[in-house]
Amino acid sequence: MAQDYRDLIVWQKAIDLTVCIYKLTRSLPKDEAYGLSSQMRRASVSIASNIAEGRGRLNPAEFRQFLGVAQGSTYELQTQIVVANSLGFASSEDLEQAKVLSDEVSKMLSAFIHTLNSAASRKKLAARS
């Protein structure tokens, strides 16, 4: 039986990142409620959501694809953090915490994807033998 997505440390960290982003976006200007704030919240939720959805798929290739989508959302969020910082929209402490968490999630996703790709390659080589 596949590991429950809630047991994945990368998913747990992605949830931490989402909570961080929701707290950070509370301090953004009210006129950004439907702009940057909304974009940041959606991107952060997308990370954990895609990890969970991918884990529920029937094969490892689909899971890797969803992890790739989660990684894309992480990069999107990192870009939005840079924009918020450049515009002075939040405290430097909140932005730094978001940056650190997003970097950590990104590295974890990269390592996870690499591990799954390596396992798939080994499986293909074994099947040819």
C-alpha positions as CSV (number, residue, x, y, z in Angstrom):
1,M,0.0,0.0,0.0
2,A,1.3,3.5,-0.9
3,Q,2.4,5.8,1.8
4,D,-0.4,8.3,2.9
5,Y,0.4,11.8,1.5
6,R,0.0,13.2,5.0
7,D,3.0,11.2,6.1
8,L,5.2,12.8,3.5
9,I,7.5,15.4,5.1
10,V,7.5,17.5,1.9
11,W,3.7,17.7,2.1
12,Q,3.9,18.7,5.8
13,K,6.4,21.4,5.0
14,A,4.2,22.6,2.1
15,I,1.3,23.0,4.6
16,D,3.6,25.0,6.9
17,L,4.5,27.2,3.9
18,T,0.8,27.7,3.1
19,V,0.1,28.8,6.7
20,C,3.0,31.2,6.5
21,I,1.8,32.7,3.2
22,Y,-1.7,33.2,4.6
23,K,-0.3,35.0,7.6
24,L,2.0,37.1,5.4
25,T,-0.7,38.1,3.0
26,R,-2.9,39.4,5.8
27,S,-0.4,42.3,6.0
28,L,-0.5,43.1,2.3
29,P,-2.4,46.3,1.2
30,K,-6.1,45.8,0.9
31,D,-6.0,46.8,-2.8
32,E,-3.9,43.6,-3.3
33,A,-6.7,41.3,-2.0
34,Y,-7.5,40.2,-5.6
35,G,-4.0,40.6,-6.9
36,L,-0.8,39.5,-5.4
37,S,-2.3,38.3,-2.2
38,S,-4.7,36.0,-4.0
39,Q,-2.0,34.7,-6.3
40,M,0.3,33.9,-3.5
41,R,-2.4,32.0,-1.6
42,R,-3.4,30.0,-4.6
43,A,0.2,29.1,-5.5
44,S,0.9,28.0,-1.9
45,V,-2.2,25.9,-1.7
46,S,-1.4,24.4,-5.1
47,I,1.9,23.0,-3.8
48,A,0.5,20.7,-1.1
49,S,-2.6,20.0,-3.1
50,N,-0.6,18.6,-6.1
51,I,1.6,16.5,-3.8
52,A,-1.5,15.0,-2.3
53,E,-3.3,14.5,-5.6
54,G,-0.2,12.9,-7.2
55,R,0.1,10.5,-4.3
56,G,-3.4,9.4,-5.0
57,R,-2.6,8.5,-8.6
58,L,-2.3,4.9,-9.7
59,N,1.3,4.9,-11.0
60,P,4.7,6.5,-10.2
61,A,4.8,8.4,-13.5
62,E,1.7,10.3,-12.7
63,F,3.0,11.1,-9.2
64,R,6.2,12.5,-10.6
65,Q,4.1,14.7,-13.0
66,F,2.2,16.1,-10.1
67,L,5.4,16.7,-8.1
68,G,6.6,18.6,-11.1
69,V,3.5,20.8,-11.0
70,A,4.0,21.3,-7.3
71,Q,7.6,22.4,-8.1
72,G,6.3,24.9,-10.7
73,S,3.9,26.4,-8.1
74,T,6.8,26.7,-5.7
75,Y,8.8,28.7,-8.3
76,E,5.7,30.8,-9.0
77,L,5.4,31.5,-5.2
78,Q,9.1,32.4,-4.9
79,T,8.7,34.9,-7.7
80,Q,5.7,36.5,-5.9
81,I,7.7,36.7,-2.7
82,V,10.4,38.6,-4.5
83,V,7.7,41.0,-5.9
84,A,6.1,41.5,-2.5
85,N,9.6,42.2,-1.1
86,S,10.5,44.6,-3.9
87,L,7.3,46.5,-3.3
88,G,7.8,46.6,0.5
89,F,4.4,44.9,1.1
90,A,5.3,42.9,4.2
91,S,7.8,42.7,7.0
92,S,11.2,41.5,6.2
93,E,10.9,38.8,8.9
94,D,7.7,37.4,7.3
95,L,9.2,37.5,3.8
96,E,12.4,35.8,5.0
97,Q,10.4,33.0,6.7
98,A,8.4,32.5,3.5
99,K,11.6,32.5,1.4
100,V,13.3,30.0,3.7
101,L,10.3,27.6,3.7
102,S,9.7,27.9,0.0
103,D,13.4,27.1,-0.7
104,E,13.2,24.1,1.7
105,V,10.1,22.8,0.0
106,S,11.6,23.3,-3.5
107,K,14.8,21.4,-2.5
108,M,12.7,18.6,-1.0
109,L,10.6,18.3,-4.2
110,S,13.7,18.3,-6.4
111,A,15.2,15.5,-4.4
112,F,12.0,13.5,-4.3
113,I,11.5,13.9,-8.1
114,H,15.2,12.9,-8.7
115,T,14.7,9.8,-6.5
116,L,11.6,8.7,-8.3
117,N,13.2,9.3,-11.7
118,S,16.2,7.2,-10.7
119,A,14.0,4.4,-9.5
120,A,12.0,4.5,-12.8
121,S,15.3,4.4,-14.8
122,R,16.5,1.4,-12.8
123,K,13.2,-0.4,-13.3
124,K,13.4,0.2,-17.1
125,L,17.0,-1.2,-17.2
126,A,16.0,-4.2,-15.2
127,A,13.1,-4.9,-17.5
128,R,15.4,-4.9,-20.5
129,S,17.7,-7.4,-19.0
